[in-house]
């Protein structure tokens, strides 16, 4: 259960920060700063989330609680479609 709570916390944190950056991009008139910050944010998020997912995959081989570990991986990976949608909307409608 601890693994799911940690994964949910990480996923929620990155979702909230990403959503705030997305909303800033849509609201602000000066749109040159937010994409730069967003790029570094996405780069950092990919690295941290990759480390977490790889750690969880390693845990699959060590721990016998497959269900909890797979749920944790799914929670982390749930942000991927959201990030793709945000990126598509930003590039399609603001540039």
N, C-alpha and C positions, 0 to 999 in steps of 0.2 A: 504493500500500500504506500510505503514511503516513496518508492520509485515513481508512482503515478503522480503523487503530490509535487514532487520536484519537477517532473516533466511538464505538468500542467502550469506550474509557476513560471518556468522558463518560456513556455509557449505563450502564455498570457502576457508576460512582460514584452516579448518581441512583437506580439500582435498589437498591443496598446501603443508602443512606440512607433511602429510602422503605420498604424492608423492615424496617429497624430501628425506624422510627417506627410502622409497622403492628404489629409485635410488642410494642412498648411500650404501645400502645393496648389490646391484648388482655390484657396481663399486669398492668398497674398498676390499683390499685383507685381511685385518684383520676384520673378520666378527663376532667377539665376542662382540663388543661394541654396534653396531647398534641394534641388537635384544633386548638388555636390555633397551635402550632408547625407542625403538619402543613399548615395552611392557608397559612402563609407559605412553607413548603417547596415546596408544589405551585405556588404563584404564581411563586416564583423558578425552579423547574424548567421551568415552561411558557415563561417568558421566555427562559431560556438555551437550551433545546432548540429553540425557535422560531427563534432567531437562527442556531443551527447548521444547522437544516434549510433555512432561507432562503439561507444562505451556500452550502450544498451544491447547492441548486437553481440558484443563480447560477453555480456551478462547472460545472453541466451544459451551460450555454451557451458557456462559455469553453474547457473542457477536452474532449478527445476520448475520454477514458477513462470512458465512460458506465457500464460495468459496476461499476467500483469505487465511483463516486459513488452509484449507485443502491443498492448494498449498504450503503454508509455511511448513507444515508437510512433504509433498512429497519432497520438496527441501532438508530438513534435512536428510530424510531417503534415499536419492539418494546416499549418501556416503557408505551405508551399503554394497551393492554389490561390490563396488570398494575395500573396506577394506577386504572383503572375498577373492576377486581375488588376491590382493596383498599378503595376508597371505598364500594362497595356493601356489602361485608362489615361495615365499621365502622358505617355508618349503619343497616344492617338488624339487626345483632345487639348493638350496644352502646348505642343510644339508645332 
